[in-house]
Amino acid sequence: MMNKVMIIGAIGAGKSTLTKALLNKELNAVKTQALNYEEWIVDTPGEYLENPLFYKNIMATSLEVSHLIYLQDATRQLSNFPPFFGTGMAKLPIGVVTKCDVENANIEQAIYWLKQVIGQAPIVITSAVEQIGTEHIRQLVGCNSVQEMRDYVERANDPQCFFA
């Protein structure tokens, strides 16, 4: 069985655009209104993160996947993730910083927020538009344990992909 990933992040953070980039599809993403299943990716609406009443939907859907991507937009001035949100679900976590190529991106702040959410896990700095970091995400989703992900990050030896 192929590993599957669910992408969680705020409205407008780049979940659908990243999904399209990971699947090598045209980047004509539109607002996700409901769970969107495409091949090995489950794209979630940003409302699932931004409204605590929807957390149960995230938890229930996490049962269908092997990995969870916690996505933080580097251009946002805040994080919508509660602290340690990612530690409550027993799935392999991957932190992803999006929009690293945008002029006002604050990558360091985005990394800080992700560390508060996922604890010890890989973080990938990405731009779906420029295809930066997308191959690292594909490789990490192919891993079946935290140790495999750690080994991949060490082999990759890329500052855009590191273990927090």
Biotite code that builds the C-alpha atoms (Angstrom):
import biotite.structure as struc

atoms = struc.array([
    struc.Atom([0.000, 0.000, 0.000], chain_id="A", res_id=1, res_name="MET", atom_name="CA", element="C"),
    struc.Atom([1.314, 3.446, -0.919], chain_id="A", res_id=2, res_name="MET", atom_name="CA", element="C"),
    struc.Atom([1.674, 6.003, 1.854], chain_id="A", res_id=3, res_name="ASN", atom_name="CA", element="C"),
    struc.Atom([-0.859, 8.812, 1.944], chain_id="A", res_id=4, res_name="LYS", atom_name="CA", element="C"),
    struc.Atom([-0.582, 12.315, 3.343], chain_id="A", res_id=5, res_name="VAL", atom_name="CA", element="C"),
    struc.Atom([-3.077, 14.861, 4.608], chain_id="A", res_id=6, res_name="MET", atom_name="CA", element="C"),
    struc.Atom([-2.176, 18.542, 4.295], chain_id="A", res_id=7, res_name="ILE", atom_name="CA", element="C"),
    struc.Atom([-3.337, 20.827, 7.121], chain_id="A", res_id=8, res_name="ILE", atom_name="CA", element="C"),
    struc.Atom([-2.955, 24.611, 7.116], chain_id="A", res_id=9, res_name="GLY", atom_name="CA", element="C"),
    struc.Atom([-4.730, 27.943, 7.273], chain_id="A", res_id=10, res_name="ALA", atom_name="CA", element="C"),
    struc.Atom([-6.930, 29.427, 4.559], chain_id="A", res_id=11, res_name="ILE", atom_name="CA", element="C"),
    struc.Atom([-4.730, 30.691, 1.711], chain_id="A", res_id=12, res_name="GLY", atom_name="CA", element="C"),
    struc.Atom([-1.554, 29.061, 3.050], chain_id="A", res_id=13, res_name="ALA", atom_name="CA", element="C"),
    struc.Atom([-0.936, 27.144, -0.172], chain_id="A", res_id=14, res_name="GLY", atom_name="CA", element="C"),
    struc.Atom([-2.326, 23.670, 0.533], chain_id="A", res_id=15, res_name="LYS", atom_name="CA", element="C"),
    struc.Atom([-4.034, 23.209, -2.834], chain_id="A", res_id=16, res_name="SER", atom_name="CA", element="C"),
    struc.Atom([-1.141, 24.768, -4.752], chain_id="A", res_id=17, res_name="THR", atom_name="CA", element="C"),
    struc.Atom([1.304, 22.443, -2.971], chain_id="A", res_id=18, res_name="LEU", atom_name="CA", element="C"),
    struc.Atom([-0.968, 19.485, -3.735], chain_id="A", res_id=19, res_name="THR", atom_name="CA", element="C"),
    struc.Atom([-0.912, 20.352, -7.442], chain_id="A", res_id=20, res_name="LYS", atom_name="CA", element="C"),
    struc.Atom([2.884, 20.826, -7.391], chain_id="A", res_id=21, res_name="ALA", atom_name="CA", element="C"),
    struc.Atom([3.431, 17.477, -5.634], chain_id="A", res_id=22, res_name="LEU", atom_name="CA", element="C"),
    struc.Atom([1.286, 15.752, -8.251], chain_id="A", res_id=23, res_name="LEU", atom_name="CA", element="C"),
    struc.Atom([2.998, 17.600, -11.129], chain_id="A", res_id=24, res_name="ASN", atom_name="CA", element="C"),
    struc.Atom([-0.276, 19.174, -12.193], chain_id="A", res_id=25, res_name="LYS", atom_name="CA", element="C"),
    struc.Atom([-1.013, 22.667, -13.462], chain_id="A", res_id=26, res_name="GLU", atom_name="CA", element="C"),
    struc.Atom([-0.993, 25.144, -10.576], chain_id="A", res_id=27, res_name="LEU", atom_name="CA", element="C"),
    struc.Atom([-4.537, 26.404, -11.047], chain_id="A", res_id=28, res_name="ASN", atom_name="CA", element="C"),
    struc.Atom([-5.608, 25.732, -7.473], chain_id="A", res_id=29, res_name="ALA", atom_name="CA", element="C"),
    struc.Atom([-9.012, 26.894, -6.313], chain_id="A", res_id=30, res_name="VAL", atom_name="CA", element="C"),
    struc.Atom([-10.440, 27.322, -2.822], chain_id="A", res_id=31, res_name="LYS", atom_name="CA", element="C"),
    struc.Atom([-10.974, 23.922, -1.202], chain_id="A", res_id=32, res_name="THR", atom_name="CA", element="C"),
    struc.Atom([-14.519, 23.658, 0.163], chain_id="A", res_id=33, res_name="GLN", atom_name="CA", element="C"),
    struc.Atom([-14.401, 20.049, 1.413], chain_id="A", res_id=34, res_name="ALA", atom_name="CA", element="C"),
    struc.Atom([-11.887, 17.244, 1.772], chain_id="A", res_id=35, res_name="LEU", atom_name="CA", element="C"),
    struc.Atom([-10.249, 16.761, -1.611], chain_id="A", res_id=36, res_name="ASN", atom_name="CA", element="C"),
    struc.Atom([-8.705, 13.349, -2.342], chain_id="A", res_id=37, res_name="TYR", atom_name="CA", element="C"),
    struc.Atom([-6.157, 13.384, -5.173], chain_id="A", res_id=38, res_name="GLU", atom_name="CA", element="C"),
    struc.Atom([-4.041, 10.263, -5.651], chain_id="A", res_id=39, res_name="GLU", atom_name="CA", element="C"),
    struc.Atom([-1.971, 9.973, -2.434], chain_id="A", res_id=40, res_name="TRP", atom_name="CA", element="C"),
    struc.Atom([-2.887, 13.381, -0.986], chain_id="A", res_id=41, res_name="ILE", atom_name="CA", element="C"),
    struc.Atom([-5.834, 14.583, 1.088], chain_id="A", res_id=42, res_name="VAL", atom_name="CA", element="C"),
    struc.Atom([-6.173, 18.376, 0.813], chain_id="A", res_id=43, res_name="ASP", atom_name="CA", element="C"),
    struc.Atom([-8.173, 19.916, 3.656], chain_id="A", res_id=44, res_name="THR", atom_name="CA", element="C"),
    struc.Atom([-10.089, 23.199, 3.771], chain_id="A", res_id=45, res_name="PRO", atom_name="CA", element="C"),
    struc.Atom([-8.331, 25.874, 5.822], chain_id="A", res_id=46, res_name="GLY", atom_name="CA", element="C"),
    struc.Atom([-11.470, 26.185, 7.940], chain_id="A", res_id=47, res_name="GLU", atom_name="CA", element="C"),
    struc.Atom([-10.639, 22.783, 9.439], chain_id="A", res_id=48, res_name="TYR", atom_name="CA", element="C"),
    struc.Atom([-7.675, 24.383, 11.175], chain_id="A", res_id=49, res_name="LEU", atom_name="CA", element="C"),
    struc.Atom([-9.082, 27.837, 11.796], chain_id="A", res_id=50, res_name="GLU", atom_name="CA", element="C"),
    struc.Atom([-12.236, 26.668, 13.599], chain_id="A", res_id=51, res_name="ASN", atom_name="CA", element="C"),
    struc.Atom([-11.684, 24.340, 16.600], chain_id="A", res_id=52, res_name="PRO", atom_name="CA", element="C"),
    struc.Atom([-15.106, 22.778, 15.976], chain_id="A", res_id=53, res_name="LEU", atom_name="CA", element="C"),
    struc.Atom([-13.557, 21.119, 12.903], chain_id="A", res_id=54, res_name="PHE", atom_name="CA", element="C"),
    struc.Atom([-10.575, 19.563, 14.746], chain_id="A", res_id=55, res_name="TYR", atom_name="CA", element="C"),
    struc.Atom([-12.552, 16.324, 15.035], chain_id="A", res_id=56, res_name="LYS", atom_name="CA", element="C"),
    struc.Atom([-12.664, 16.213, 11.202], chain_id="A", res_id=57, res_name="ASN", atom_name="CA", element="C"),
    struc.Atom([-8.874, 16.485, 11.069], chain_id="A", res_id=58, res_name="ILE", atom_name="CA", element="C"),
    struc.Atom([-8.493, 13.740, 13.660], chain_id="A", res_id=59, res_name="MET", atom_name="CA", element="C"),
    struc.Atom([-10.989, 11.434, 11.938], chain_id="A", res_id=60, res_name="ALA", atom_name="CA", element="C"),
    struc.Atom([-9.430, 11.960, 8.495], chain_id="A", res_id=61, res_name="THR", atom_name="CA", element="C"),
    struc.Atom([-5.940, 11.386, 9.915], chain_id="A", res_id=62, res_name="SER", atom_name="CA", element="C"),
    struc.Atom([-6.949, 7.742, 10.401], chain_id="A", res_id=63, res_name="LEU", atom_name="CA", element="C"),
    struc.Atom([-6.910, 7.367, 6.593], chain_id="A", res_id=64, res_name="GLU", atom_name="CA", element="C"),
    struc.Atom([-3.316, 8.540, 6.079], chain_id="A", res_id=65, res_name="VAL", atom_name="CA", element="C"),
    struc.Atom([0.236, 7.635, 7.106], chain_id="A", res_id=66, res_name="SER", atom_name="CA", element="C"),
    struc.Atom([1.661, 11.186, 7.178], chain_id="A", res_id=67, res_name="HIS", atom_name="CA", element="C"),
    struc.Atom([0.464, 14.644, 8.151], chain_id="A", res_id=68, res_name="LEU", atom_name="CA", element="C"),
    struc.Atom([1.855, 17.819, 6.608], chain_id="A", res_id=69, res_name="ILE", atom_name="CA", element="C"),
    struc.Atom([1.587, 20.848, 8.865], chain_id="A", res_id=70, res_name="TYR", atom_name="CA", element="C"),
    struc.Atom([1.794, 23.776, 6.500], chain_id="A", res_id=71, res_name="LEU", atom_name="CA", element="C"),
    struc.Atom([2.843, 27.276, 7.577], chain_id="A", res_id=72, res_name="GLN", atom_name="CA", element="C"),
    struc.Atom([2.725, 30.190, 5.141], chain_id="A", res_id=73, res_name="ASP", atom_name="CA", element="C"),
    struc.Atom([5.929, 32.247, 5.516], chain_id="A", res_id=74, res_name="ALA", atom_name="CA", element="C"),
    struc.Atom([4.061, 35.430, 4.582], chain_id="A", res_id=75, res_name="THR", atom_name="CA", element="C"),
    struc.Atom([1.511, 35.210, 7.420], chain_id="A", res_id=76, res_name="ARG", atom_name="CA", element="C"),
    struc.Atom([1.878, 37.246, 10.582], chain_id="A", res_id=77, res_name="GLN", atom_name="CA", element="C"),
    struc.Atom([0.502, 34.458, 12.789], chain_id="A", res_id=78, res_name="LEU", atom_name="CA", element="C"),
    struc.Atom([0.079, 30.722, 13.136], chain_id="A", res_id=79, res_name="SER", atom_name="CA", element="C"),
    struc.Atom([-3.368, 29.148, 13.378], chain_id="A", res_id=80, res_name="ASN", atom_name="CA", element="C"),
    struc.Atom([-1.981, 25.952, 14.907], chain_id="A", res_id=81, res_name="PHE", atom_name="CA", element="C"),
    struc.Atom([-2.397, 25.530, 18.653], chain_id="A", res_id=82, res_name="PRO", atom_name="CA", element="C"),
    struc.Atom([0.897, 24.649, 20.395], chain_id="A", res_id=83, res_name="PRO", atom_name="CA", element="C"),
    struc.Atom([1.728, 20.922, 20.149], chain_id="A", res_id=84, res_name="PHE", atom_name="CA", element="C"),
    struc.Atom([-1.261, 20.346, 17.848], chain_id="A", res_id=85, res_name="PHE", atom_name="CA", element="C"),
    struc.Atom([0.699, 17.773, 15.863], chain_id="A", res_id=86, res_name="GLY", atom_name="CA", element="C"),
    struc.Atom([1.662, 15.675, 18.844], chain_id="A", res_id=87, res_name="THR", atom_name="CA", element="C"),
    struc.Atom([-1.939, 14.549, 19.379], chain_id="A", res_id=88, res_name="GLY", atom_name="CA", element="C"),
    struc.Atom([-2.122, 12.373, 16.258], chain_id="A", res_id=89, res_name="MET", atom_name="CA", element="C"),
    struc.Atom([0.009, 9.265, 15.859], chain_id="A", res_id=90, res_name="ALA", atom_name="CA", element="C"),
    struc.Atom([1.028, 9.876, 12.251], chain_id="A", res_id=91, res_name="LYS", atom_name="CA", element="C"),
    struc.Atom([4.397, 10.756, 10.745], chain_id="A", res_id=92, res_name="LEU", atom_name="CA", element="C"),
    struc.Atom([4.617, 14.568, 10.793], chain_id="A", res_id=93, res_name="PRO", atom_name="CA", element="C"),
    struc.Atom([6.246, 16.800, 8.193], chain_id="A", res_id=94, res_name="ILE", atom_name="CA", element="C"),
    struc.Atom([6.477, 20.551, 8.693], chain_id="A", res_id=95, res_name="GLY", atom_name="CA", element="C"),
    struc.Atom([6.304, 22.596, 5.509], chain_id="A", res_id=96, res_name="VAL", atom_name="CA", element="C"),
    struc.Atom([7.036, 26.301, 5.115], chain_id="A", res_id=97, res_name="VAL", atom_name="CA", element="C"),
    struc.Atom([5.342, 27.643, 1.979], chain_id="A", res_id=98, res_name="THR", atom_name="CA", element="C"),
    struc.Atom([5.959, 30.714, -0.170], chain_id="A", res_id=99, res_name="LYS", atom_name="CA", element="C"),
    struc.Atom([9.695, 30.923, 0.580], chain_id="A", res_id=100, res_name="CYS", atom_name="CA", element="C"),
    struc.Atom([10.155, 32.759, -2.731], chain_id="A", res_id=101, res_name="ASP", atom_name="CA", element="C"),
    struc.Atom([7.846, 35.670, -1.819], chain_id="A", res_id=102, res_name="VAL", atom_name="CA", element="C"),
    struc.Atom([9.574, 38.963, -1.015], chain_id="A", res_id=103, res_name="GLU", atom_name="CA", element="C"),
    struc.Atom([8.084, 39.453, 2.465], chain_id="A", res_id=104, res_name="ASN", atom_name="CA", element="C"),
    struc.Atom([8.503, 35.804, 3.534], chain_id="A", res_id=105, res_name="ALA", atom_name="CA", element="C"),
    struc.Atom([9.650, 35.383, 7.132], chain_id="A", res_id=106, res_name="ASN", atom_name="CA", element="C"),
    struc.Atom([11.004, 31.854, 6.953], chain_id="A", res_id=107, res_name="ILE", atom_name="CA", element="C"),
    struc.Atom([12.596, 31.923, 10.416], chain_id="A", res_id=108, res_name="GLU", atom_name="CA", element="C"),
    struc.Atom([9.260, 32.852, 12.051], chain_id="A", res_id=109, res_name="GLN", atom_name="CA", element="C"),
    struc.Atom([7.431, 30.139, 10.117], chain_id="A", res_id=110, res_name="ALA", atom_name="CA", element="C"),
    struc.Atom([10.010, 27.558, 11.226], chain_id="A", res_id=111, res_name="ILE", atom_name="CA", element="C"),
    struc.Atom([9.648, 28.692, 14.842], chain_id="A", res_id=112, res_name="TYR", atom_name="CA", element="C"),
    struc.Atom([5.861, 28.246, 14.697], chain_id="A", res_id=113, res_name="TRP", atom_name="CA", element="C"),
    struc.Atom([6.162, 24.811, 13.082], chain_id="A", res_id=114, res_name="LEU", atom_name="CA", element="C"),
    struc.Atom([8.542, 23.644, 15.798], chain_id="A", res_id=115, res_name="LYS", atom_name="CA", element="C"),
    struc.Atom([5.880, 24.589, 18.356], chain_id="A", res_id=116, res_name="GLN", atom_name="CA", element="C"),
    struc.Atom([3.364, 22.414, 16.512], chain_id="A", res_id=117, res_name="VAL", atom_name="CA", element="C"),
    struc.Atom([5.226, 19.257, 15.483], chain_id="A", res_id=118, res_name="ILE", atom_name="CA", element="C"),
    struc.Atom([8.089, 18.786, 17.928], chain_id="A", res_id=119, res_name="GLY", atom_name="CA", element="C"),
    struc.Atom([10.831, 16.533, 16.529], chain_id="A", res_id=120, res_name="GLN", atom_name="CA", element="C"),
    struc.Atom([10.123, 16.161, 12.803], chain_id="A", res_id=121, res_name="ALA", atom_name="CA", element="C"),
    struc.Atom([11.474, 17.147, 9.399], chain_id="A", res_id=122, res_name="PRO", atom_name="CA", element="C"),
    struc.Atom([10.785, 20.634, 8.096], chain_id="A", res_id=123, res_name="ILE", atom_name="CA", element="C"),
    struc.Atom([10.915, 21.460, 4.387], chain_id="A", res_id=124, res_name="VAL", atom_name="CA", element="C"),
    struc.Atom([11.110, 25.023, 3.054], chain_id="A", res_id=125, res_name="ILE", atom_name="CA", element="C"),
    struc.Atom([9.125, 25.221, -0.174], chain_id="A", res_id=126, res_name="THR", atom_name="CA", element="C"),
    struc.Atom([7.809, 27.178, -3.076], chain_id="A", res_id=127, res_name="SER", atom_name="CA", element="C"),
    struc.Atom([5.213, 25.247, -5.054], chain_id="A", res_id=128, res_name="ALA", atom_name="CA", element="C"),
    struc.Atom([5.471, 27.796, -7.872], chain_id="A", res_id=129, res_name="VAL", atom_name="CA", element="C"),
    struc.Atom([9.253, 27.376, -8.174], chain_id="A", res_id=130, res_name="GLU", atom_name="CA", element="C"),
    struc.Atom([9.155, 23.625, -7.305], chain_id="A", res_id=131, res_name="GLN", atom_name="CA", element="C"),
    struc.Atom([11.514, 24.229, -4.362], chain_id="A", res_id=132, res_name="ILE", atom_name="CA", element="C"),
    struc.Atom([11.386, 21.453, -1.774], chain_id="A", res_id=133, res_name="GLY", atom_name="CA", element="C"),
    struc.Atom([8.643, 19.405, -3.415], chain_id="A", res_id=134, res_name="THR", atom_name="CA", element="C"),
    struc.Atom([10.903, 16.424, -4.116], chain_id="A", res_id=135, res_name="GLU", atom_name="CA", element="C"),
    struc.Atom([11.926, 16.358, -0.439], chain_id="A", res_id=136, res_name="HIS", atom_name="CA", element="C"),
    struc.Atom([8.252, 16.111, 0.531], chain_id="A", res_id=137, res_name="ILE", atom_name="CA", element="C"),
    struc.Atom([7.669, 13.237, -1.912], chain_id="A", res_id=138, res_name="ARG", atom_name="CA", element="C"),
    struc.Atom([10.665, 11.382, -0.475], chain_id="A", res_id=139, res_name="GLN", atom_name="CA", element="C"),
    struc.Atom([9.603, 11.979, 3.137], chain_id="A", res_id=140, res_name="LEU", atom_name="CA", element="C"),
    struc.Atom([6.093, 10.684, 2.432], chain_id="A", res_id=141, res_name="VAL", atom_name="CA", element="C"),
    struc.Atom([7.765, 7.525, 1.125], chain_id="A", res_id=142, res_name="GLY", atom_name="CA", element="C"),
    struc.Atom([9.393, 6.930, 4.512], chain_id="A", res_id=143, res_name="CYS", atom_name="CA", element="C"),
    struc.Atom([7.730, 4.582, 6.988], chain_id="A", res_id=144, res_name="ASN", atom_name="CA", element="C"),
    struc.Atom([9.263, 5.765, 10.266], chain_id="A", res_id=145, res_name="SER", atom_name="CA", element="C"),
    struc.Atom([10.725, 8.818, 11.948], chain_id="A", res_id=146, res_name="VAL", atom_name="CA", element="C"),
    struc.Atom([14.154, 7.175, 11.693], chain_id="A", res_id=147, res_name="GLN", atom_name="CA", element="C"),
    struc.Atom([13.766, 6.720, 7.921], chain_id="A", res_id=148, res_name="GLU", atom_name="CA", element="C"),
    struc.Atom([12.806, 10.396, 7.639], chain_id="A", res_id=149, res_name="MET", atom_name="CA", element="C"),
    struc.Atom([15.814, 11.398, 9.750], chain_id="A", res_id=150, res_name="ARG", atom_name="CA", element="C"),
    struc.Atom([18.098, 9.254, 7.568], chain_id="A", res_id=151, res_name="ASP", atom_name="CA", element="C"),
    struc.Atom([16.667, 10.819, 4.406], chain_id="A", res_id=152, res_name="TYR", atom_name="CA", element="C"),
    struc.Atom([17.222, 14.354, 5.738], chain_id="A", res_id=153, res_name="VAL", atom_name="CA", element="C"),
    struc.Atom([20.835, 13.521, 6.602], chain_id="A", res_id=154, res_name="GLU", atom_name="CA", element="C"),
    struc.Atom([21.470, 12.031, 3.142], chain_id="A", res_id=155, res_name="ARG", atom_name="CA", element="C"),
    struc.Atom([19.791, 14.975, 1.397], chain_id="A", res_id=156, res_name="ALA", atom_name="CA", element="C"),
    struc.Atom([22.196, 17.407, 3.088], chain_id="A", res_id=157, res_name="ASN", atom_name="CA", element="C"),
    struc.Atom([20.121, 20.396, 1.956], chain_id="A", res_id=158, res_name="ASP", atom_name="CA", element="C"),
    struc.Atom([19.460, 23.493, 4.122], chain_id="A", res_id=159, res_name="PRO", atom_name="CA", element="C"),
    struc.Atom([15.896, 23.556, 2.676], chain_id="A", res_id=160, res_name="GLN", atom_name="CA", element="C"),
    struc.Atom([15.187, 20.219, 4.421], chain_id="A", res_id=161, res_name="CYS", atom_name="CA", element="C"),
    struc.Atom([16.221, 19.627, 8.014], chain_id="A", res_id=162, res_name="PHE", atom_name="CA", element="C"),
    struc.Atom([15.161, 17.865, 11.196], chain_id="A", res_id=163, res_name="PHE", atom_name="CA", element="C"),
    struc.Atom([13.800, 20.117, 13.955], chain_id="A", res_id=164, res_name="ALA", atom_name="CA", element="C"),
])
